[in-house]
C-alpha cells in the first residue's frame, strides 16, 4: 500500500534535508476500505521535527494496482509563518502557496 511504498520516500527525503535523526514523533490516522483484500485508502498525520511540524496526507482508491485507474495523490506540505506554505505534490511539483487576501473567499 501507499504507506510502505510512498511514506518511506517522504521519510527518506526529510532525512536527507534535515538529518538522519530529524523526526521526533509520528502521529497518523489510517483508513481502510471495507474489502479487506485492498490496501489502505488513506493516511493523514503529522511528523514532528525539532521546532517544525509537517502535515502528511496520502490518499488512494485502495486497489494498489495501475490497472485500477485510481486517482492517487501524494502531498507533503510545510506550513510557514504568515499563512504561506510549500507544497510538494506527487514528488515532482513544488509550489509556494500564498495566503488569501483579507476578505477573499474560495469557491
Buried (B, 14 or more C-beta within 10 A) or exposed (E): BBBEEBBEEBBEEBEEEBEEEBBEEEEBEBEEBEEEEBBBBBBBBEBBBEEBEBBBBBBBBBBBEEEEEBEBEBBBBBBEEEEEBEBBEEEEEEEEEEEEEEEEEEE
